[in-house]
Amino acid sequence: MTTILVTGATGRVGRHVVQGLLDAGVSVRALVRSPLFAGLPVDVEVVHGDIYDPAAVERAASGVDAAFLLWPSYSAEGAGDVVAALTKQVSRVVYLSSLNVADEDPAASGVWGEIELLLSDADWTFLRPGGFMVNTQEWADEFRTGDVVRMPSPGAGRSLIHERDIAAVAVLALLNDKHIGQTYRLTGPEVLTQAEQVAVLGEAIGKSVRVQEQSAEEVRRAMVEQGVDPNFADGALAYWASLIDTPEPVTSDVESLLGRPALTFREWAEEHADEFRVRTRGLR
Ligand SMILES: NC(=O)c1ccc[n+]([C@@H]2O[C@H](COP(=O)([O-])OP(=O)(O)OC[C@H]3O[C@@H](n4cnc5c(N)ncnc54)[C@H](OP(=O)(O)O)[C@@H]3O)[C@@H](O)[C@H]2O)c1
């Protein structure tokens, strides 16, 4: 029986990848660092280990047919040894990269491009998604506690993608060799400004919420305090500002691969509305 190794299995994309693979009837092995808290379906073979430990990755990849790889760091330090350990066991790797990677110069595109290059001798498929819809959960507290959401660049136009669409493409790629050597640029079906995303969320929960622009300096300080790499924070802020005049592209890869339109932000907002609502206690 086909067995697929999933890294990042407890994450926002990985959980959907695991479920999609189980639904397809294949065996799933997950590399997790806290098996007790993984909360994965009982059918998943959970292997304890750290993705930054090449020996753990090599053990986890032993005997699998393909691997879903994500690299949960802003730095590619140590990735060479990990990719070597992984591909010693399994050549077929579907890597969760980023739309930021430029074909002309992947190495200059940050950690995602560096890892794509490390995989160049493998039987790779690169998934390059844009921003995830789930990132908007960062506004959930403000939705619950007030009627103002603060952010930099409210006019930034984004083609956010539903994480379930990324996972659905990953499952296809993991189960069919015709995707070897393919790079997929994955986006949602439309561009919405960040202010429009807030309006859609407000409609989904039935609450009118205002957007207030935050200065780049304030946001940078908060990001760095939360442990975000300062260079990454600078890059992200400049990128969001650039999207006011040059919104993100919308690609057709999700629709052509899945045979249905990409999921909309409205669908995501309706699925996740409860996370943005004030939590009320039930009456006894
Ligand atoms: N968010 C975006 O807009 C966006 C856009 C393009 C690309 N990406 C890329 O997508 C990836 C993140 O995907 P995601 O949002 O699905 O992940 P996520 O929800 O952030 O979860 C990270 C996953 O990685 C696991 N992990 C973290 N450190 C680990 C370690 N040392 N050893 C083993 N596992 C470890 C976590 O496991 P635990 O349960 O142990 O924490 C979790 O399963 C990143 O590579 C990011 O660069 C994100």
The ligand as an SDF file (V2000), in Angstrom:
LIG
                    3D

 48 52  0  0  0  0  0  0  0  0999 V2000
    0.9410   31.7180    5.6870 N   0  0  0  0  0  0  0  0  0  0  0  0
    1.1390   32.0860    4.4450 C   0  0  0  0  0  0  0  0  0  0  0  0
    0.5110   33.0090    3.9430 O   0  0  0  0  0  0  0  0  0  0  0  0
    2.1570   31.3290    3.5990 C   0  0  0  0  0  0  0  0  0  0  0  0
    2.2700   31.6470    2.2420 C   0  0  0  0  0  0  0  0  0  0  0  0
    3.1910   30.9150    1.4490 C   0  0  0  0  0  0  0  0  0  0  0  0
    3.9450   29.8920    2.0390 C   0  0  0  0  0  0  0  0  0  0  0  0
    3.8020   29.6290    3.3770 N   0  0  0  0  0  0  0  0  0  0  0  0
    4.6170   28.5510    3.9770 C   0  0  0  0  0  0  0  0  0  0  0  0
    3.7550   27.5550    4.5140 O   0  0  0  0  0  0  0  0  0  0  0  0
    4.4340   26.8940    5.5940 C   0  0  0  0  0  0  0  0  0  0  0  0
    3.5420   26.8990    6.8080 C   0  0  0  0  0  0  0  0  0  0  0  0
    2.4060   26.0960    6.5450 O   0  0  0  0  0  0  0  0  0  0  0  0
    1.2120   26.0600    7.6080 P   0  0  0  0  0  0  0  0  0  0  0  0
    0.6720   27.4440    7.7790 O   0  0  0  0  0  0  0  0  0  0  0  0
    0.3160   24.9780    7.2120 O   0  0  0  0  0  0  0  0  0  0  0  0
    1.9740   25.6400    8.9220 O   0  0  0  0  0  0  0  0  0  0  0  0
    1.6360   26.1060   10.4070 P   0  0  0  0  0  0  0  0  0  0  0  0
    0.1650   26.0810   10.6220 O   0  0  0  0  0  0  0  0  0  0  0  0
    2.4260   27.3460   10.6800 O   0  0  0  0  0  0  0  0  0  0  0  0
    2.2630   24.9080   11.2190 O   0  0  0  0  0  0  0  0  0  0  0  0
    3.6380   24.5940   11.1780 C   0  0  0  0  0  0  0  0  0  0  0  0
    3.7730   23.1000   11.1540 C   0  0  0  0  0  0  0  0  0  0  0  0
    5.1550   22.7600   11.2100 O   0  0  0  0  0  0  0  0  0  0  0  0
    5.3910   21.9400   12.3510 C   0  0  0  0  0  0  0  0  0  0  0  0
    6.6900   22.2200   12.9260 N   0  0  0  0  0  0  0  0  0  0  0  0
    7.1680   23.4160   13.3250 C   0  0  0  0  0  0  0  0  0  0  0  0
    8.4120   23.2740   13.7990 N   0  0  0  0  0  0  0  0  0  0  0  0
    8.7040   21.9580   13.7090 C   0  0  0  0  0  0  0  0  0  0  0  0
    9.8280   21.1860   14.0480 C   0  0  0  0  0  0  0  0  0  0  0  0
   10.9190   21.7570   14.5850 N   0  0  0  0  0  0  0  0  0  0  0  0
    9.8180   19.8460   13.8170 N   0  0  0  0  0  0  0  0  0  0  0  0
    8.7000   19.2470   13.2900 C   0  0  0  0  0  0  0  0  0  0  0  0
    7.5940   19.9360   12.9400 N   0  0  0  0  0  0  0  0  0  0  0  0
    7.6060   21.2720   13.1630 C   0  0  0  0  0  0  0  0  0  0  0  0
    4.2960   22.3080   13.3300 C   0  0  0  0  0  0  0  0  0  0  0  0
    4.1360   21.2730   14.2680 O   0  0  0  0  0  0  0  0  0  0  0  0
    3.7820   21.5150   15.8150 P   0  0  0  0  0  0  0  0  0  0  0  0
    2.3810   20.9730   15.9790 O   0  0  0  0  0  0  0  0  0  0  0  0
    4.7870   20.7020   16.5370 O   0  0  0  0  0  0  0  0  0  0  0  0
    3.8920   22.9860   16.0940 O   0  0  0  0  0  0  0  0  0  0  0  0
    3.1190   22.4480   12.3730 C   0  0  0  0  0  0  0  0  0  0  0  0
    2.6270   21.1900   12.0070 O   0  0  0  0  0  0  0  0  0  0  0  0
    5.7230   27.6700    5.8580 C   0  0  0  0  0  0  0  0  0  0  0  0
    6.7930   27.0110    5.2600 O   0  0  0  0  0  0  0  0  0  0  0  0
    5.4300   29.0020    5.1800 C   0  0  0  0  0  0  0  0  0  0  0  0
    6.6040   29.6470    4.8050 O   0  0  0  0  0  0  0  0  0  0  0  0
    2.9260   30.3120    4.1690 C   0  0  0  0  0  0  0  0  0  0  0  0
  1  2  1  0
  2  3  2  0
  2  4  1  0
  4  5  1  0
  4 48  2  0
  5  6  2  0
  6  7  1  0
  7  8  2  0
  8  9  1  0
  8 48  1  0
  9 10  1  0
  9 46  1  0
 10 11  1  0
 11 12  1  0
 11 44  1  0
 12 13  1  0
 13 14  1  0
 14 15  2  0
 14 16  1  0
 14 17  1  0
 17 18  1  0
 18 19  2  0
 18 20  1  0
 18 21  1  0
 21 22  1  0
 22 23  1  0
 23 24  1  0
 23 42  1  0
 24 25  1  0
 25 26  1  0
 25 36  1  0
 26 27  1  0
 26 35  1  0
 27 28  2  0
 28 29  1  0
 29 30  1  0
 29 35  2  0
 30 31  1  0
 30 32  2  0
 32 33  1  0
 33 34  2  0
 34 35  1  0
 36 37  1  0
 36 42  1  0
 37 38  1  0
 38 39  2  0
 38 40  1  0
 38 41  1  0
 42 43  1  0
 44 45  1  0
 44 46  1  0
 46 47  1  0
M  CHG  2   8   1  16  -1
M  END
$$$$
